[in-house]
Amino acid sequence: MVTFWQVAADLPNGQRVSDGHGHRYGTLVLDAWVAIAEPPDGTAELSDRIRRYLEESADRERELK
């Protein structure tokens, strides 16, 4: 029960911190997946394109709030 209430209290504020802290991982997730999964057709250019998309999506989300 205690864990449930701790998580319930934490989640609404989890997106209010800067990237890399709390529940906001920003583009760090991309780097982690590339390091773990090592996609066979992955290139630096593809990673950059995905990173830009993630950053633009985060910017759009912030504008909506």
C-alpha positions in Angstrom: 0.0 0.0 0.0 2.8 2.4 0.9 4.5 1.9 -2.5 1.2 2.6 -4.3 0.7 5.9 -2.6 4.4 6.9 -3.1 4.1 6.2 -6.9 0.7 7.9 -7.1 2.2 11.0 -5.5 5.4 10.9 -7.7 3.9 10.4 -11.2 2.0 13.7 -11.6 5.2 15.7 -10.9 7.6 13.3 -12.7 7.5 15.3 -16.0 8.2 18.7 -14.4 12.0 18.2 -14.0 14.7 18.8 -16.6 15.7 16.2 -19.0 17.9 13.4 -17.6 16.3 13.6 -14.1 13.1 12.1 -12.6 11.0 10.5 -15.3 12.3 12.7 -18.1 14.9 10.8 -20.1 14.9 13.0 -23.2 17.1 11.5 -25.9 19.0 9.4 -23.4 16.6 6.5 -24.2 17.8 6.6 -27.8 21.5 6.2 -26.8 20.6 3.4 -24.4 18.7 1.4 -27.0 21.5 1.8 -29.6 24.0 0.6 -27.1 21.9 -2.4 -26.0 20.2 -3.4 -29.2 23.0 -2.4 -31.7 20.6 -2.1 -34.7 22.3 -3.7 -37.8 21.3 -0.8 -40.1 21.9 1.9 -37.5 24.0 4.9 -38.5 25.0 8.1 -36.8 22.8 10.0 -39.3 19.7 7.9 -38.4 20.4 8.4 -34.7 20.6 12.2 -35.3 17.3 12.1 -37.2 15.6 10.2 -34.4 17.1 12.5 -31.8 15.8 15.6 -33.7 12.3 14.0 -33.9 12.3 13.3 -30.1 13.4 16.8 -29.3 10.8 18.4 -31.6 8.1 16.1 -30.1 9.1 17.2 -26.6 9.0 20.9 -27.7 5.5 20.4 -29.1 4.4 18.7 -25.9 5.7 21.6 -23.8 3.9 24.1 -26.1 0.6 22.4 -25.5 0.9 22.7 -21.7 
